[in-house]
Amino acid sequence: MNDNELILRLYEEERNHARYHESQRAALANMITVIAAGLIGFITFDQKISGTDLFPAAMIVLAGLYGMVFMAKIAERTRLH
C-alpha cells in the first residue's frame, strides 16, 4: 500500500464516520418533529387552548431544547472529522 492509497482510505473512513453522525442527526430531527406534531395535535384536539395544554406545550419546548443540545454535539463531532 503506497501513501496515496493510505490517504484515500483514511479520507474514506473519515467521510463514513461523518455520514454516520449525519444519519444520527436526521433520525433525531425526524423523531422530534413527530413528537412535536403529535403534541400539537393533542393540544388542538378540542379546538381551544386551555390551562391543561401547558404540560404538552412544555414537552414541546423540552423536546426542542434536547434536540438543540444534541444537534450541537453532533455538529461538534462532525467538525472533528
C-alpha positions as CSV (number, residue, x, y, z in Angstrom):
1,M,0.0,0.0,0.0
2,N,1.5,3.3,-1.0
3,D,1.0,6.7,0.5
4,N,-1.8,7.7,-1.9
5,E,-3.9,4.6,-1.1
6,L,-3.4,5.2,2.6
7,I,-4.5,8.8,2.4
8,L,-7.5,7.8,0.3
9,R,-8.6,5.1,2.8
10,L,-8.2,7.5,5.8
11,Y,-10.3,10.0,3.9
12,E,-13.0,7.4,3.2
13,E,-13.1,6.4,6.8
14,E,-13.5,10.0,7.9
15,R,-16.3,10.6,5.4
16,N,-18.1,7.4,6.6
17,H,-17.9,8.5,10.2
18,A,-19.3,11.9,9.3
19,R,-22.1,10.2,7.3
20,Y,-22.9,8.2,10.5
21,H,-23.2,11.4,12.5
22,E,-25.4,12.9,9.8
23,S,-27.7,9.9,9.9
24,Q,-28.0,10.2,13.7
25,R,-28.9,13.9,13.4
26,A,-31.5,13.2,10.7
27,A,-33.1,10.4,12.8
28,L,-33.3,12.6,15.9
29,A,-34.7,15.5,13.9
30,N,-37.4,13.3,12.5
31,M,-38.3,11.9,15.9
32,I,-38.6,15.3,17.5
33,T,-40.7,16.5,14.6
34,V,-43.1,13.6,15.0
35,I,-43.3,14.1,18.8
36,A,-44.0,17.8,18.4
37,A,-46.7,17.2,15.7
38,G,-48.4,14.7,18.0
39,L,-48.3,17.0,20.9
40,I,-49.7,19.9,18.8
41,G,-52.5,17.6,17.6
42,F,-53.2,16.8,21.2
43,I,-53.2,20.4,22.2
44,T,-55.6,21.5,19.4
45,F,-57.8,18.4,19.5
46,D,-60.6,20.2,21.5
47,Q,-60.4,23.3,19.3
48,K,-59.3,25.5,22.2
49,I,-56.2,26.2,24.2
50,S,-56.7,26.0,28.0
51,G,-54.6,25.6,31.1
52,T,-54.4,21.8,30.7
53,D,-52.5,22.3,27.5
54,L,-49.5,23.8,29.3
55,F,-47.9,20.4,30.0
56,P,-47.9,19.3,26.4
57,A,-46.6,22.7,25.4
58,A,-43.8,22.4,27.9
59,M,-43.0,19.0,26.5
60,I,-42.7,20.5,23.0
61,V,-40.2,23.1,24.4
62,L,-38.2,20.5,26.2
63,A,-38.0,18.3,23.2
64,G,-36.8,21.2,21.1
65,L,-34.2,22.1,23.7
66,Y,-33.0,18.5,23.8
67,G,-32.8,18.4,20.1
68,M,-30.9,21.7,20.0
69,V,-28.3,20.4,22.5
70,F,-28.0,17.1,20.7
71,M,-27.6,18.7,17.3
72,A,-24.8,21.0,18.7
73,K,-23.0,17.9,20.0
74,I,-23.4,16.1,16.6
75,A,-22.2,19.2,14.8
76,E,-19.1,19.4,17.0
77,R,-18.3,15.7,16.4
78,T,-18.8,16.2,12.6
79,R,-16.4,19.1,12.6
80,L,-13.7,16.9,14.2
81,H,-13.9,14.6,11.2
